[in-house]
């Protein structure tokens, strides 16, 4: 589906407003002043700091049909203190590609599954930029036996936000869920108007107020190496470090590999791999698809 100019400008306007509102005058060495109603910088303050006209910047934030140069976008990005992921997102929305973005598809070469299977002691999977799990190994299923068993199949966002808490394996969700949504939004900038993306966003927003709130925050990020804590009913908590590698032959996909960070987690994961039928949650629980805001 072709992305309309109106859609892109609307996303750009919302993104600029959200970034402006998170910066206070004190952050940029300006006095707060009296009777300030804006929860951050005013438009004229951004324009002044970036060295652009207030009318021009206002039109840009309103999504009006104006042309913008790389130099101006870079000045605005510096003023709004955007990181690399946010800068790339800004350039995409403005229609000024700072980097070439290859087309996305979900076809994996057969060798990819062989690589996953060779890591018998490590949970590993291939995930696309929409957080759909495309392939996985036996250790991954041992840790998360419910993969593929919910409304949106193998989509991790749905599993993280909508699966009921009784069937959740995520422990440090307060840290991880905002990161997932921010990474998802960074990728969404390349897929504005595509039904596969907009349908998922609409369904998640309707099912999870928590996702809807995080999505409205307009945060963007890139995948990072970090420690995640999961809960499995058969063994308790398992602490895993996750690292991702790009699958070059399939654009916008990454191989995600989990390694244990302590001996106790190693022993628990080994036990699960040896007992793949162990239920991850209390089998007495009835799985439904009601909104719960909890998941993996």
Backbone torsions as a table, in degrees:
resi	resn	phi	psi	omega
1	UNK	NA	132.2	-179.4
2	UNK	-75.3	131.2	178.1
3	UNK	-76.9	126.9	179.0
4	UNK	-78.2	154.3	178.1
5	UNK	-61.7	-36.0	-179.8
6	UNK	-62.7	-42.6	178.6
7	UNK	-61.0	-45.3	-177.9
8	UNK	-65.8	-41.7	179.8
9	UNK	-66.6	-35.8	178.1
10	UNK	-63.9	-43.6	176.9
11	UNK	-64.0	-41.2	179.3
12	UNK	-61.8	-44.6	-179.5
13	UNK	-61.1	-46.3	-178.7
14	UNK	-65.1	-39.2	-179.5
15	UNK	-65.6	-46.0	180.0
16	UNK	-61.6	-42.9	179.1
17	UNK	-61.4	-43.8	-177.8
18	UNK	-64.8	-37.7	179.3
19	UNK	-72.3	-36.9	179.3
20	UNK	-66.1	-40.1	-174.4
21	UNK	-72.5	-14.9	-178.8
22	UNK	-89.7	-7.2	-178.6
23	UNK	-104.0	127.8	178.8
24	UNK	-92.5	158.6	175.4
25	UNK	-54.8	-37.5	-179.4
26	UNK	-62.5	-31.2	179.8
27	UNK	-61.9	-28.8	-176.6
28	UNK	-114.2	15.8	175.2
29	UNK	75.4	28.3	179.6
30	UNK	-111.7	146.3	176.2
31	UNK	-67.3	144.8	-178.2
32	UNK	-68.1	-36.5	-179.6
33	UNK	76.7	177.1	-178.5
34	UNK	-98.4	156.0	175.4
35	UNK	52.8	41.4	178.0
36	UNK	-80.8	122.1	180.0
37	UNK	-104.1	-22.2	-178.3
38	UNK	-75.7	129.6	-179.8
39	UNK	-77.9	49.4	-178.1
40	UNK	160.6	-149.4	177.4
41	UNK	-74.9	149.1	171.6
42	UNK	-81.6	160.9	178.9
43	UNK	-58.0	-43.1	-178.2
44	UNK	-65.4	-28.4	178.4
45	UNK	-72.1	-40.2	175.9
46	UNK	-62.5	-45.0	-179.8
47	UNK	-60.3	-43.8	-179.9
48	UNK	-62.9	-46.5	-178.2
49	UNK	-67.9	-32.3	-179.1
50	UNK	-86.3	-12.4	179.5
51	UNK	76.3	33.8	177.5
52	UNK	-124.1	163.8	-178.7
53	UNK	-70.3	143.0	-178.8
54	UNK	-63.6	-39.4	179.0
55	UNK	-64.4	-43.2	-178.9
56	UNK	-63.1	-46.4	-178.8
57	UNK	-65.5	-39.3	178.7
58	UNK	-60.3	-44.0	178.2
59	UNK	-62.5	-39.1	179.4
60	UNK	-63.2	-45.1	-178.9
61	UNK	-71.0	-22.2	176.9
62	UNK	-86.5	-3.1	179.1
63	UNK	77.1	25.7	-179.7
64	UNK	-76.3	158.5	-175.9
65	UNK	-77.3	80.3	176.9
66	UNK	-123.6	153.3	177.6
67	UNK	-88.5	146.8	-178.3
68	UNK	-134.3	141.7	-178.1
69	UNK	-95.6	163.6	176.9
70	UNK	-60.3	-41.8	-177.1
71	UNK	-62.4	-41.2	-179.7
72	UNK	-68.0	-43.2	178.4
73	UNK	-61.9	-39.4	178.5
74	UNK	-63.9	-39.3	178.3
75	UNK	-64.7	-41.6	178.3
76	UNK	-66.6	-40.5	179.4
77	UNK	-61.7	-41.3	177.8
78	UNK	-64.7	-42.2	-179.3
79	UNK	-63.9	-39.8	-178.5
80	UNK	-86.4	2.0	176.4
81	UNK	56.9	47.2	-179.9
82	UNK	-77.7	140.5	173.4
83	UNK	-83.9	-175.6	-173.7
84	UNK	-62.3	-44.5	-179.7
85	UNK	-62.8	-40.6	180.0
86	UNK	-67.9	-38.0	178.1
87	UNK	-62.1	-46.0	179.8
88	UNK	-62.8	-38.7	177.9
89	UNK	-63.3	-43.7	178.5
90	UNK	-59.8	-46.0	-178.7
91	UNK	-64.4	-39.9	179.4
92	UNK	-64.1	-45.0	-178.4
93	UNK	-66.1	-31.9	179.9
94	UNK	-81.0	-4.6	-179.8
95	UNK	74.6	22.0	178.6
96	UNK	-120.0	88.3	-174.7
97	UNK	-67.6	113.2	176.8
98	UNK	-76.3	-28.7	177.8
99	UNK	-135.8	149.4	178.4
100	UNK	-73.4	133.4	-179.3
101	UNK	-113.2	116.4	-179.5
102	UNK	-71.4	154.9	177.6
103	UNK	-65.5	149.8	-178.0
104	UNK	-96.9	143.7	170.1
105	UNK	-153.1	165.1	-171.7
106	UNK	-112.2	16.6	-178.4
107	UNK	-84.1	121.5	-179.8
108	UNK	-103.1	143.4	175.5
109	UNK	-72.1	148.0	-178.0
110	UNK	-56.1	-30.9	-177.9
111	UNK	-64.0	-23.7	-178.9
112	UNK	-63.7	-43.3	177.8
113	UNK	-63.8	-35.9	178.3
114	UNK	-63.4	-38.4	177.9
115	UNK	-65.0	-43.9	178.5
116	UNK	-60.3	-45.7	-177.6
117	UNK	-66.4	-26.8	-179.7
118	UNK	-70.4	-19.3	178.9
119	UNK	-94.2	64.8	-171.5
120	UNK	-63.1	-29.4	-176.8
121	UNK	-95.3	3.9	-177.2
122	UNK	-128.2	125.7	172.7
123	UNK	-61.9	129.5	-178.4
124	UNK	-148.8	147.1	-179.6
125	UNK	-153.6	163.2	173.4
126	UNK	-109.5	127.3	-175.7
127	UNK	-124.4	139.2	176.3
128	UNK	-91.3	-180.0	-174.8
129	UNK	-70.7	-11.4	176.5
130	UNK	-93.8	4.9	-178.9
131	UNK	68.3	30.4	169.8
132	UNK	-89.2	130.8	176.3
133	UNK	-82.8	117.6	-175.0
134	UNK	-93.2	-28.2	-179.4
135	UNK	-159.5	155.0	-178.7
136	UNK	-156.3	169.0	178.5
137	UNK	-110.9	179.3	-175.3
138	UNK	-65.6	-35.7	179.7
139	UNK	-65.1	-33.5	178.0
140	UNK	-65.4	-43.4	179.5
141	UNK	-67.9	-34.1	178.2
142	UNK	-63.5	-37.5	179.8
143	UNK	-79.0	-38.8	-177.7
144	UNK	-130.4	75.7	-175.0
145	UNK	-66.1	-11.6	-178.4
146	UNK	-88.1	6.4	-178.9
147	UNK	-55.9	126.5	178.5
148	UNK	85.7	0.9	-173.6
149	UNK	-108.2	47.6	174.4
150	UNK	-150.8	-179.8	-169.8
151	UNK	-54.2	-45.9	-178.0
152	UNK	-97.4	32.3	172.4
153	UNK	57.8	-114.2	-174.1
154	UNK	-101.2	20.2	-179.5
155	UNK	-79.6	122.3	-175.5
156	UNK	-74.5	-26.4	176.5
157	UNK	-64.7	-44.4	178.7
158	UNK	-62.9	-44.2	178.9
159	UNK	-62.6	-32.1	-176.1
160	UNK	-80.4	-33.6	-173.5
161	UNK	-103.6	-24.9	-168.2
162	UNK	-114.4	-31.5	179.3
163	UNK	-58.6	133.4	-177.2
164	UNK	-56.9	153.2	-176.7
165	UNK	-61.0	-28.8	179.4
166	UNK	-66.0	-20.4	-177.8
167	UNK	-113.8	15.0	-178.1
168	UNK	-86.9	149.5	173.8
169	UNK	-115.2	-6.0	-178.1
170	UNK	-78.4	134.9	176.0
171	UNK	-108.0	-57.4	-178.3
172	UNK	-87.9	55.0	-175.0
173	UNK	-69.6	-29.8	-178.6
174	UNK	-61.4	-28.6	177.8
175	UNK	-89.7	-39.7	-170.5
176	UNK	-81.3	-37.5	-176.0
177	UNK	-64.6	-43.9	175.4
178	UNK	-59.9	-36.2	178.3
179	UNK	-65.0	-41.4	178.9
180	UNK	-62.7	-45.6	-178.3
181	UNK	-65.4	-40.1	180.0
182	UNK	-65.8	-38.2	177.0
183	UNK	-67.7	-40.4	177.8
184	UNK	-61.9	-42.7	179.9
185	UNK	-65.9	-38.1	178.3
186	UNK	-58.8	-38.6	178.3
187	UNK	-75.7	-32.4	-178.5
188	UNK	-59.7	-29.1	178.6
189	UNK	-57.9	-21.3	178.3
190	UNK	-92.4	-2.0	-172.9
191	UNK	-134.4	30.1	-179.8
192	UNK	-58.1	131.6	176.5
193	UNK	84.5	-5.4	-179.5
194	UNK	-79.1	126.4	-176.0
195	UNK	-55.7	-37.6	-179.2
196	UNK	-60.0	-29.2	179.6
197	UNK	-90.3	-49.2	-176.2
198	UNK	-65.9	-36.1	178.2
199	UNK	-64.0	-41.6	179.2
200	UNK	-65.0	-43.6	180.0
201	UNK	-62.4	-44.3	179.6
202	UNK	-63.5	-42.2	-179.5
203	UNK	-66.5	-42.3	179.2
204	UNK	-65.3	-41.9	-179.7
205	UNK	-63.8	-37.2	179.5
206	UNK	-72.9	-34.4	-175.6
207	UNK	-87.2	-25.4	-174.0
208	UNK	-135.9	105.9	174.4
209	UNK	-58.7	-29.6	179.6
210	UNK	-65.8	-45.2	176.1
211	UNK	-62.3	-44.5	-178.3
212	UNK	-57.0	-41.5	179.3
213	UNK	-66.8	-44.2	179.5
214	UNK	-66.0	-37.6	179.6
215	UNK	-65.3	-38.7	-179.5
216	UNK	-68.2	-19.2	-179.1
217	UNK	-69.7	-18.1	175.8
218	UNK	66.2	19.3	178.8
219	UNK	-73.7	145.1	175.8
220	UNK	-131.7	149.9	-178.4
221	UNK	-158.0	174.4	175.3
222	UNK	-118.8	156.4	178.8
223	UNK	-59.3	141.1	179.7
224	UNK	-132.2	160.8	174.4
225	UNK	-82.1	126.2	-176.2
226	UNK	-159.2	171.1	-179.8
227	UNK	-97.8	131.9	175.6
228	UNK	-117.4	147.3	179.8
229	UNK	-116.4	124.0	-179.3
230	UNK	-118.9	157.1	178.6
231	UNK	-119.7	126.9	176.4
232	UNK	-121.0	129.6	-172.9
233	UNK	-59.7	-28.7	-175.6
234	UNK	-79.7	-27.2	-173.9
235	UNK	-129.8	-12.7	-176.0
236	UNK	95.5	-150.6	-175.2
237	UNK	-78.9	141.8	176.2
238	UNK	-128.8	123.5	-179.3
239	UNK	-98.0	121.6	-175.2
240	UNK	-128.1	137.6	171.9
241	UNK	-93.7	132.4	-176.8
242	UNK	-113.5	132.6	176.8
243	UNK	-132.2	143.4	-175.9
244	UNK	-120.6	146.3	177.6
245	UNK	-128.5	137.0	178.6
246	UNK	-67.8	138.8	172.2
247	UNK	-96.3	96.9	-168.2
248	UNK	-59.8	-38.6	-175.8
249	UNK	-70.3	-16.4	179.5
250	UNK	-124.8	99.3	-176.1
251	UNK	-54.5	146.0	176.4
252	UNK	61.6	32.4	172.6
253	UNK	-127.4	155.5	178.8
254	UNK	-142.6	145.7	174.1
255	UNK	-91.5	121.2	-178.0
256	UNK	-106.4	123.2	-176.4
257	UNK	-120.0	133.7	-178.9
258	UNK	-108.3	129.4	175.0
259	UNK	-122.8	148.0	-179.6
260	UNK	-75.8	150.2	-176.8
261	UNK	-108.3	-3.2	177.1
262	UNK	-152.9	165.3	-175.0
263	UNK	-65.2	-38.6	-180.0
264	UNK	-61.8	-42.6	178.4
265	UNK	-66.0	-37.5	178.4
266	UNK	-60.9	-44.9	-178.6
267	UNK	-66.1	-39.8	-179.8
268	UNK	-67.9	-40.5	178.6
269	UNK	-66.3	-41.9	178.0
270	UNK	-59.1	-40.4	179.8
271	UNK	-63.6	-41.7	-179.9
272	UNK	-64.7	-39.5	178.9
273	UNK	-64.4	-35.1	178.5
274	UNK	-77.3	-19.0	-179.5
275	UNK	-127.5	68.6	-173.4
276	UNK	-64.0	-16.0	-178.7
277	UNK	-91.5	1.7	179.9
278	UNK	-65.6	126.8	-178.0
279	UNK	-67.2	136.0	-178.6
280	UNK	-75.7	-23.9	179.6
281	UNK	-131.8	167.5	178.8
282	UNK	-57.1	117.1	-177.4
283	UNK	-63.2	-13.7	178.8
284	UNK	-75.4	-17.1	-179.7
285	UNK	-73.0	143.1	175.8
286	UNK	-100.4	121.1	-178.1
287	UNK	-80.5	124.7	173.8
288	UNK	-124.1	179.2	179.9
289	UNK	-114.6	31.8	177.6
290	UNK	-74.9	149.9	176.9
291	UNK	-60.4	135.4	178.6
292	UNK	-141.6	-20.6	179.6
293	UNK	73.3	15.6	-179.6
294	UNK	-128.1	146.1	176.8
295	UNK	176.0	-167.8	-179.5
296	UNK	-93.7	NA	NA
